[in-house]
Amino acid sequence: MSLEELRAQVAAEESVESEEESGKVESLELEEDEAKADEPDENEDEPIELSEDFELELEGEPVSQQEPTPEEALIHKLSKERRKRKEEQSENEQLKKRLEELEKRLTQPAQQVQQPTQSHAGEPTFPDMYDPGIEGDRKKYDAAVKKYFADMEAYRNRHSEADKANADFRAQLDAMTKNLAVNAAKFATDNKVSVDRVANALNTATDDVDAATGIDGSFAYLLDSVGEGSERVAYYIGTNQAGRDQLKKLLEDDPKGLKAIAHMTRLAEKLKPKQAKQVSKAPEPDQAVKGDAVESASAKQLQKEYDAATKFDDLMKIRRKAREAGVKLITK
């Protein structure tokens, strides 16, 4: 065998061995791929299991769980909650009245059933040329149209004035309620009484007195006239049936409320917390000289004006002036 033939044989054998090794490598790689496919992927998402303490997280700021202050709680209970409760009571009363009217109609014979008439003047309606009383008469129609515009203007003025008066009254009542809530919150804190108990007492007194007078906000007005210590009076009256009965009797005898205000003012003085008398270490004041009796003269003048006053508004103005000056008026 020549050298060239020998080299060709060796090259052929190396080529066969190379193909066999390549086949083994491909087989090995295929087996490794299958093994990897059978093994669980560490990066594969596992099913999520919710724990018992799972909480839903929402975007945005977390809701504040801070409890309201006694002042905020009382303002809410004496204004918003009370207003909502009164609206619900009003709706229930209206529904009850409608049911009674319906039951009354059903029990009456058919010929006796009458349509309810409106007790108040509603919005004027524009006249028609052939309405009763006009019946095609041009002059009568023109007069009716002119009357319609006049009635419409009066109707709007009445409603505008009523709406303004109602808004002013509501604002005044809200201000008095807020002032009472601020003082009542301090009373509850100082005396370690729960806010709910104070609110219930104030609402009870308000409901009872307002119902007796038939005027919404009358009890709040009386308390505002008392001034300092009104929250103690309100709590006392709200937790004392005898106290409410006495106040209602005074309002029955004097619908203007002067006797009731005087009585509540005396109550505020009696219900003041007792404080231990402290000995002052301050030096004695200088002896009064002639001309220093201005306060006494002012007090006498206010008492004189109060005794002579006959109008309710004048009496209230004098009482406020005396309260600001620190003068105690005597109701005779």
C-alpha positions in Angstrom: 0.0 0.0 0.0 1.4 3.3 -1.0 1.8 6.2 1.3 -1.0 8.1 -0.3 -3.5 5.3 0.0 -2.5 4.9 3.7 -3.2 8.6 4.3 -6.6 8.4 2.6 -7.6 5.4 4.8 -6.6 7.3 8.0 -8.6 10.4 6.9 -11.6 8.2 6.2 -11.4 6.6 9.6 -11.1 10.0 11.4 -14.1 11.3 9.5 -16.2 8.3 10.7 -15.0 8.7 14.3 -15.8 12.5 14.1 -19.4 11.8 12.9 -19.9 9.2 15.7 -18.6 11.7 18.4 -20.9 14.4 16.9 -23.8 12.1 17.2 -23.0 11.3 20.8 -22.7 15.0 21.7 -26.1 15.7 20.1 -27.7 12.8 21.9 -26.2 13.9 25.2 -27.4 17.5 24.7 -30.9 16.2 23.9 -31.0 14.1 27.0 -29.9 17.1 29.1 -32.6 19.3 27.5 -35.2 16.6 28.3 -34.0 16.4 31.9 -34.2 20.2 32.3 -37.7 20.1 30.9 -38.7 17.6 33.5 -37.2 19.6 36.4 -39.4 22.4 37.9 -38.2 25.9 36.9 -37.2 27.9 39.9 -38.3 31.1 38.2 -41.8 29.8 37.4 -44.6 31.6 39.2 -46.1 29.5 41.9 -49.9 29.8 42.7 -50.6 32.7 45.2 -52.3 31.7 48.4 -54.0 34.4 50.4 -53.3 34.4 54.1 -56.0 35.1 56.7 -54.6 38.5 57.4 -54.6 39.5 53.8 -55.4 43.2 53.3 -56.4 44.9 50.1 -54.1 47.8 49.3 -55.5 50.7 47.3 -53.8 53.5 45.6 -53.8 56.9 47.3 -53.4 58.1 50.8 -54.5 55.6 53.6 -57.8 56.5 55.3 -57.1 58.2 58.6 -58.4 56.2 61.6 -57.9 59.1 64.1 -60.8 59.4 66.5 -62.6 62.8 66.5 -62.1 65.1 69.5 -64.9 65.5 72.0 -65.7 68.9 70.5 -65.9 67.5 66.9 -68.0 64.6 68.1 -70.5 66.8 69.9 -70.8 69.2 66.9 -71.6 66.2 64.7 -74.1 64.7 67.2 -75.8 68.0 67.9 -76.0 69.3 64.3 -75.7 66.7 61.5 -77.0 63.6 63.4 -79.8 65.6 65.0 -80.8 67.2 61.6 -80.8 63.7 60.0 -83.0 62.3 62.8 -85.4 65.2 62.5 -85.7 64.7 58.7 -86.4 61.0 59.2 -89.0 61.8 61.9 -90.6 64.3 59.5 -90.7 61.8 56.7 -92.3 59.2 59.0 -94.9 61.7 60.2 -95.8 62.7 56.6 -96.1 59.0 55.6 -98.3 58.3 58.6 -100.5 61.3 57.8 -100.8 60.1 54.2 -101.8 56.6 55.3 -104.4 58.0 57.7 -105.9 60.2 54.9 -105.9 57.2 52.5 -107.6 55.0 55.1 -110.1 57.7 55.8 -111.0 58.0 52.1 -111.3 54.3 51.7 -113.7 54.0 54.6 -115.9 56.9 53.3 -118.7 56.3 50.7 -117.6 57.0 47.2 -119.9 60.0 46.8 -118.4 61.7 49.9 -114.8 61.5 48.8 -113.4 65.0 48.2 -110.2 66.1 46.6 -107.9 67.8 49.1 -107.6 71.6 48.6 -104.4 73.5 48.8 -104.2 75.6 51.9 -101.5 77.9 50.6 -101.2 80.0 47.5 -99.0 78.3 44.9 -97.2 79.6 42.0 -99.4 81.7 39.7 -100.3 80.2 36.3 -100.3 82.0 33.0 -103.9 82.8 31.9 -105.5 81.4 28.8 -107.7 83.4 26.4 -110.6 81.0 27.1 -110.3 80.6 30.8 -113.5 81.0 32.9 -114.1 84.7 33.4 -112.2 85.7 30.2 -113.9 83.6 27.5 -112.2 85.3 24.6 -112.5 88.8 25.8 -109.3 90.6 24.8 -109.5 93.3 27.5 -110.1 90.7 30.2 -107.3 88.6 28.9 -104.9 91.6 29.0 -105.9 92.4 32.5 -105.4 88.8 33.5 -101.9 88.7 32.0 -101.0 92.0 33.8 -102.3 90.5 37.1 -100.3 87.3 36.4 -97.0 89.2 36.2 -97.8 91.2 39.3 -98.7 88.0 41.2 -95.5 86.3 40.0 -93.3 89.1 41.2 -95.0 89.0 44.6 -94.6 85.2 44.7 -90.9 85.4 44.0 -90.4 88.2 46.5 -92.1 86.1 49.2 -90.0 83.1 48.5 -86.8 85.1 48.3 -87.5 86.8 51.7 -88.5 83.5 53.2 -85.4 81.7 51.9 -83.1 84.5 53.2 -84.8 84.5 56.6 -84.5 80.7 56.8 -80.8 80.8 55.8 -80.1 83.5 58.4 -81.9 81.5 61.1 -80.1 78.3 60.1 -76.7 80.1 60.3 -77.5 81.6 63.7 -78.7 78.2 65.0 -75.6 76.5 63.7 -73.4 79.1 65.4 -75.2 78.7 68.7 -75.0 74.9 68.4 -71.3 75.0 67.7 -70.7 77.3 70.7 -72.7 75.0 72.9 -70.8 71.9 71.6 -67.4 73.6 72.4 -68.5 74.3 76.0 -70.2 70.9 76.4 -67.0 69.1 75.2 -65.0 70.9 77.9 -67.6 70.1 80.4 -67.5 66.4 79.4 -63.7 66.3 79.7 -63.5 68.2 83.0 -66.1 66.0 84.6 -65.1 62.7 83.0 -68.6 62.2 81.4 -68.9 60.4 78.1 -69.5 62.4 75.0 -72.5 60.2 74.1 -74.2 60.8 77.5 -73.7 64.6 77.2 -75.0 64.6 73.6 -78.1 62.5 74.6 -78.9 64.8 77.5 -78.6 67.9 75.3 -80.7 66.4 72.5 -83.4 65.2 75.0 -83.7 68.7 76.5 -83.8 70.3 73.0 -86.5 67.9 71.7 -88.7 68.4 74.8 -88.4 72.2 75.0 -88.7 72.8 71.3 -91.8 70.6 71.2 -93.3 72.5 74.1 -92.8 75.9 72.4 -93.5 74.7 68.9 -90.4 76.6 67.7 -87.4 74.9 66.3 -84.2 76.2 68.0 -86.0 77.8 71.0 -83.9 75.9 73.6 -80.7 76.8 71.8 -81.8 80.5 71.9 -82.5 80.3 75.6 -79.1 78.7 76.3 -77.4 81.4 74.2 -79.1 84.1 76.3 -77.8 82.5 79.5 -74.2 82.7 78.4 -71.5 81.3 80.6 -72.5 78.0 82.2 -75.2 77.2 79.7 -73.7 73.8 79.0 -74.2 72.8 82.7 -77.8 74.0 82.6 -78.4 72.0 79.4 -77.0 68.8 80.9 -79.0 69.3 84.1 -82.2 69.9 82.3 -81.6 67.0 79.9 -81.0 64.5 82.7 -83.7 65.8 85.0 -87.4 65.4 84.1 -88.5 67.7 86.9 -86.1 70.4 85.6 -87.7 70.1 82.1 -91.2 70.3 83.5 -90.4 73.4 85.5 -88.8 75.1 82.4 -91.8 74.3 80.3 -94.2 75.6 82.9 -92.2 78.9 82.9 -92.4 79.1 79.1 -96.2 78.4 79.3 -96.6 81.3 81.8 -94.3 83.6 79.9 -94.1 82.7 76.1 -91.5 85.5 75.6 -89.1 83.4 77.7 -87.9 86.1 80.1 -88.8 84.1 83.2 -87.2 81.0 81.7 -84.0 82.8 80.9 -83.9 84.3 84.5 -84.5 80.8 85.9 -81.8 79.2 83.8 -79.3 82.0 84.7 -79.8 81.3 88.4 -79.4 77.6 87.6 -76.0 78.3 85.9 -74.9 80.1 89.0 -75.9 77.3 91.3 -74.4 74.6 89.1 -70.9 76.2 89.1 -68.2 73.8 90.3 -67.2 74.5 93.8 -63.6 75.6 94.2 -61.5 75.7 97.3 -61.1 79.2 98.6 -57.6 80.4 98.1 -56.0 83.0 100.2 -54.5 85.8 98.1 -50.9 86.8 98.8 -51.3 90.0 96.8 -51.1 93.3 98.6 -54.3 95.0 99.7 -55.7 97.3 97.0 -55.4 101.0 97.4 -58.2 102.8 99.1 -60.9 104.0 96.8 -61.0 107.7 96.3 -64.0 109.9 95.3 -64.9 109.3 91.7 -64.0 105.6 91.6 -67.7 104.5 91.7 -68.0 104.3 87.9 -68.7 100.6 87.8 -71.4 100.9 90.5 -73.0 103.8 88.6 -72.9 101.7 85.4 -74.4 98.7 87.1 -77.2 100.9 88.5 -77.9 102.4 85.1 -78.0 98.9 83.4 -80.4 97.7 86.1 -82.6 100.8 85.6 -82.7 100.2 81.9 -83.5 96.6 82.4 -86.4 97.3 84.7 -87.8 99.9 82.3 -87.5 97.8 79.2 -90.7 96.3 77.8 -89.5 94.8 74.4 -87.9 91.4 74.3 -85.1 92.5 72.0 -84.2 95.5 74.3 -84.1 93.2 77.3 -81.7 90.8 75.4 -79.4 93.6 74.4 -79.2 94.9 78.0 -78.5 91.4 79.3 -75.7 91.0 76.9 -74.2 94.4 77.7 -74.4 93.6 81.4 -72.7 90.2 80.9 -69.9 91.8 79.0 -69.4 94.4 81.7 -69.5 91.7 84.4 -72.7 93.1 85.9 -75.3 90.8 87.4 -78.9 92.0 86.8 -81.7 91.2 89.1 -85.0 90.0 87.6 -88.0 91.2 89.6 
